């Protein structure tokens, strides 16, 4: 789903009076934000605060997330590929008795080791079947937010029992508080809670704030005043509402950064902005000119809008575009580096410390990104018996999988919706490309993925299939991936209409 990440990192090289100060880290994540849907990507959508920060910082134009929400958040928190944590198959459902594995050390736990205060505001979506799965029990000193994928922006609830009942999903720590905030729009509310944290922060410790917006995930809801901004510019109602939601989120980001400045934190901050996955075209988003959307392995599903801002960037890096390869799992080791910590007690990381890449316009430490390998999805069809690569043994090309190695990207199986969709304001149009079992793209030359080079470069195909098999053999499958049927999770029967952890020790 999507996500926008703004992360505020403090670099170790601070002005003379702050020589021993560790960086404050504030990570802001948007949900389901489309590639085209920020002003600096030539969008009609107004995002002046995002655009200003991006213009003064480093735009990450070769930065990858996963096609879906829970897997991206798992990679962000652990610095490990979703295939190594068992989070590669779809998103976590409310009734699933599993979560991000508890034997994984995650970002707030590692930053607490370096003396940070740790706070989370917004969407979790990494499981809540047991209290130990939830943010206050996984390293966050405070948590104000919700457990599930989404819900009503004003009522802070998600329907259950076949949409018969409205069940609450908003927590302050472990306490269910949704009725106390009824009719308060979540984007604004989450920004206000973040501002409170910033104002109350004591400067004797470094700050980690993870602000994970619900926006711009469906349902499409927003105060009317934002919709009015687009009434003469966007005719499609879904697209217009989505644009209004994005502008509201941008305003919230501006309020948070203003509060950082007012409280003397901004000058020692690095801001990273990212989405969790590509935009959902059927919910108003646009990934134009990229192919595909949320849930797909195409660039429209996995390439994320992202940037880093900081006065601590070297002068040669400020105001630049970085086309160095990065992915969402790189933030954990990057933050640990900035915090002066170490990764000796974590499981083997797939993420790389990219601070020099970002702050000094250096080369990336990464040559490869595994977008996903999910053998639990239905296998792709055999399109033609005589199609090349159908009978190879190095890796089953019908598995839903994709890998980027250098300039090459390989896609196998049923990769998802293979369309290019222009947004309403550009004259809505859809182009569809025929599926083939194996697809190979030269991304720097063809980021729109229009030219499948698999037949002309079988040598590259075989090499990347071997890399997929290498990673597949080291992957782990999800555990307890079923929906509880005994009703113990039922918020109506057991938990006073609130989504609540239901498993005991």
N, C-alpha and C positions, 0 to 999 in steps of 0.2 A: 504494500500500500504505500501510500506514499508518504512520505515523509519529506520536511525541510529541516535541516540541522543548522542551528547557529551555535557555534561553539566558541566560547571565549577562553582563550588560552593565554597564559602569561609566559613570556619567554624568560629563560634563566638570566640572560644578559639585560639587566634592568639599569636604570639610572643610578648614579652613585649612592643616593640615599636609600636605595632598595636592593643593595647588592645581595643580601641574604634572603630576599623575599621569594617565595615560590609562586609560580603563576596561578592566578585564579583561572578556573576553567568553567565556562558556561556554554553548554551545548544545546542549541535550539534545533529541533527536528520538526519538519512539516510532514504531513501525511498525504500521500497521493498527489503531490505537486507535479504537474506536467512540465516537460522540458521547455516548452514554448511559453510557459505561463509566468515568467518574470520579465520585467520591463527591459532588462539588459539583453534578453534574447528576442528583442524586437516585437514584444507582445503589446496588444492594446490594453492589457491589464495594468493598472496603476500600482506600482510597487516602489515608490520613491525612496523609502528607507533602505530596502534591500539593494536597490540600484546604487545608492550612494556608497554604502559599505562595500559593494562589489567593485565599484569604480576605483575606490581608494586602496583596495586590497589585491588579492590574487584570485582570479576566476579559474576554477578547476574544471576544465572542459574535456577531460579524459578520465572522469571519475565515475566509479561504478558502485551500485547498490545491488540488491537482489530484486526479483520480480514481485515480491510480496512483503507484507508488513512484519510478521513475526520473525521470518528468517533474517531480514535486515537488522532488526533490533537485537537479535541474538548475536550476529556478527559484530555489531557495534559494541555490545557489552563485553564480549569475550575476546575479540581479536582473532577469532577462529572461524573458518569456513562453516557454513551451515551443515555441510556433509560430515563434519567432525563432531557436531554436538547433537545430531539426530533431529535437527530442526528444518530439514530440507523439503518436507512434504506439506505443502499448503500452509495455512495459518492455524493457530490454536483456537479451538472452539470452546465455548463456555462450559460444555459438559465433559470435556476431556480430562481424565485424571492424570495429567502430566504438565510439566513446565520446563523451562530452560533448566537442564540438569543441575542439581544442587552441588555436584562435585566440580562445577566450573567456577573459578574465581572471576568475578566480574568487575567492571570499571570502578564503581564506588568503593568496593572493598580494597582494591589496589591503591586508590588515591587516599583512602583513610590511613593506609600504612605510611604514607608520606605526610601525614598531618593535616589532611584536608577536612573541612566540614562538607558534608555531602547532602544535597537536596534534590528532590525530583518533583516536578510539577507536570501533570498531564497524563498521557496515554502510556500504559505499561505493555500489555498484550504479549507477555511472556509466561503466562500461566498463573493460576491462583487457586489450584485445587487444594493446596495446603498453605497454611499461614507462612511457612518457611519459604514458599515460592514468591512471596510478595515483596515489594520494594523495601518496606521498613525492616525486613528480616534478611535483606541481601546487601546491606551496606549503606543504605540511605538513612541519614539522621532524621530527615523529615520526608513525608510523601503527601502530596495533595493531588489527587487525580483519579483515574479509573482503570479497571482491569481489562476490559474487553476491547474488541476491535473498534467499536464506535457506538453511537446511540444518539438520542435526542440532545441537541446542543443546548436547549433551554431547560429541559426537565431532568437531564443527566440520568437517563434511564434507557433500558433496552427491553423491547417487548419479549414475552415468553408465553408458553402454553398456546402456541399457534396465534400469537398476537392478541390474546385475550387480556393479558395483564401487563402493566407497566412496572418493570422491576428496576430498582435503583442501582446505579453504578457510579458512585462518587465517594471517595474516602479522604479523610484527614487522618493520616496514620492508619490505624486499623479501624477507625470509627466511621460508620456510614453516615454521611452528612447531606445527601442529595436534597432532601426536603428543605434544608436551610438555605439552599442556593437556587431554588426554583425560579425560573424566568431570568436568570443571569446567564448571558451567552458565554459559552465555555472559552472561546478565544480570548475575550476580554477578561474573563475571570482568571484564567491561567496566567495572563500577563500581570494582572494585579497581585496575585499570590507571589509571582516571581519578584515583583517590585518590593513586596513586603520583606522577602528573604534578603534582598540586596540592602534594603534600608536597615535591617536588624543585624546585618553581618558585622561581627567584630573583626577588626583588621589584624588581630594577633594570629589568625590562622588563614591559610589560603582557602578560597571558596571554589567548590564544584557545584554548579547548578545545571541540571539536565531538564530543559524545558521542551517537552514533547507535545506539540500541539495536536489537538483533534483535527483541526483544519488541515487540508481541505477535503477530507474524507466525506463520503455520503453519510447521512442524508444531507441534501442541499438546503441549508437553513442559515439565515443571516438577518440581522436587523435591516429594516426596510431602507434606511438612509443610505446604505451602501449599494443596494440594488439600483436606487435612483440614479446613481452616478453613470450607469451604463444603459439607461432606458432608450437612448437614441443611438447607441453605438453597437449593441449586440441584441439581435432579435430573438434568438433561441433562448427560451426561459432557463433551461439547465445551464447553458453556457454563461448567461448573464448572472445567475445566482452564484455560480462557481467563481466568476470573476470578482463579484462583490465579497465573497468569503476570503479570497486571496488578498484583496485590498485591506480588509479588516485585519487579517493576520499581519500584513505589513505594518499597519498602524500600531499593532500590539508590539511588534519587534522594535519599532521606533521608541515606544514608551519605555521598554526595558532598557534599551541602550541609553536613553536619556537619564534614567535612574542610575545606571552605572556611572555615568559622568557626574551626576549630582553628588554621588557618594564617594567620589575619588577613586573609582576602580577602573574606569575606562582606559586611562592612559597606560595601564599595566595589563591590558587585555588583548587577546587574539580572538577574533570572531570567525567561526566556521559555519557556513550555511549549507544545508543539504536537504534533499528529500529522501524518504525511505525507499521509494520505488517510483516507477514511472506513473504518469497520470492515467486515470480511468476515463477513457473517451466517452463511455456511456453515462458518465456522471459529470460531464461538462468540461473535462480537462482536454488539453491539446499537447501532444508531443512533437508536433510538426517542427522540422521536416523528417523526423525519425520515424522508422517503421515500427509498428506494434504499440503496445500499451501495457499497463499493469497486468501482471500474471504471465506475460510472454518473455521469451528469452531474447527477443530482438532489442535493438538499442532503445526503442521507446519504452521498454519495460525495465531496463537495467542501467541505462546511463542517467545519472542524477545531476540536476542543477545544484551547484555547490560553489562556495567561495570561502576565502579566509581573509579576515581584516585584522590589522593590528598596527599600532605605531611601532611595534617591536620588529616588524618586518624590515629587512635590509632595504635600503633605498632602491637598489636595482630590481627588487621584487615588487615594489608597490605599483599598483596601477597596471599590472601585467596579466596576460592570459597564460596559464600553464596547461600544456598539452601532455604533461608527464602522467604516466599511468598510475592511478590510485584507486583504492576501494575502501568501502566503509569500515572494514576491519582494521584499517591502518590507524584509526584514531586512538585505539587503546595503547599500543606501544608508543605512539607519538606523545600522548598525554603523560604516560609514565616517564618518558624522557624529560619532558618539561617539568615534571614534579620532582625530578631527581631520584626517582624510584628505580626498581629493577623488576625483571620478569622471571627471576630464578625459580619462584615457587608456583608459577602458572604452568598449565599444560602447554605443549608446544604451540606457539603462535603461528598463524598464517599471515597476520598483519605485520607491516614494516614501519619502523620509525621514519616518518616523512618530513620531519621538521626542516632539515636542510633543503630538501626539495622545494618546500613551500617558502621558507623565509629568505633563502638566498638564491632562488631561481635555479636550483641545482637539478641534476638528473634524478629520476625516480630510482628508488631501491627495488622496484618491482618490475618484473618482466612478464608476469603471468597473473591472470585472474580466473578462478573457477566460478562461473556464474551459477551453475547448479548441476547436480547429477541426482535424478530422482527416479529410481527403478520402480517405485510404488505407483507412479502414475500409469495409466493405460499406455501400452506400447504404441508407438506410431504405426500406421498401416504400411504394408508393402505396396508402394505406389505402382511399380512396374517390376515384373520379374527380372527383366534385363537391366534394371537400374544399377549403376556401379555402386560398389560398397555394400550391397545387400547381404553378401555372404561372407564378409570378412570375420575373422575370429579375434582380432585385437580388442574390439569393443563393440557391443551390440548397438548399431546405429539407430535402432528403433526406440532406445531409451531417451527420455526427456533430459537433455544435457547440453551444456555449452561451455566453452573455454576460450579465453583470449590469451594468445601467446605472441608477444611482440605486436606486429601489425596485423596478425592473422586472428580471425575469429571463426570457430567451428560451431555449428549448431546441428543437433541430431534429434530425431524423434518428432513428435507433434509439438512444435515450439510455441504454438499459440497463434493468435490472430495476425496474419501477415499483411497488414494493410497500412497505407499511408493515409492519414485523415487530416484535411485542412479544417481549421476552426470556422465557426459560423461567420465571424467578421471578415474572413478572407474568401467567403463563398464556399460553403460546405461541399466537400467532394471526397470520395473514397476511391483509392486505387488498391486493387487486390493482386497479390503475387501468388502464383501457383506453388503449392508445397512440393518439396522434394525431401527424401529421407535424410540426405546429408547436404548441408549448406556451408560454404566457405566464403568469407568476405575479407577483403583488404580494407580494414576500417579507416586508416588515415586517408585513403584515397576514395573511400566509398562508405561514409558514415551513415548514409541512408539505406545501406544494404540492398541495393538494386541489382548488383551483378554477382551472381553465384559462380564462383570460380572453381568449384569442386572438380568438375570434369577436366579442366585444363591444368590443375595443380594437384593431381592425386598424391604426389610426394608429400605435400603439406598436409593433406587430409590424413594420410596414414600416420604421420608424425604426431599430429594432434589427437588422433584416436588413441594412440599409445599413451599420451599424457592423460587422457580421460580415464583409461583403464588403470593407470598408475594411481590416480586419485580415488577411483572407485574401489580399488582393493583396500584402501586405507580408510574408507568411510564407515560410518556406523548408522544403523537404521533407527528410526524413532521407537521408543518403548511406550507401552500403554496407550497406543494410538487407537482408542475406541471411545465411543460415547457411553458414559455411565447410564445404565438402564434401571438401576435400583431406586432412582429418585432421590438419593441422598443429597444431590446438588441443588435440588429444587428450591429456588428462593421464595416461592409462594407458600410452600408447605412448611419449610423449616427455618427460614431466615427473615421473616418480617418484610418480605418483598424486596430484599436487597441481595444482589449477587455476592456470595460470601464463600470463603474456603470451606470445604466440607469433609476433607479427609483428616483423620486424627493420626497421632503417632502409632 
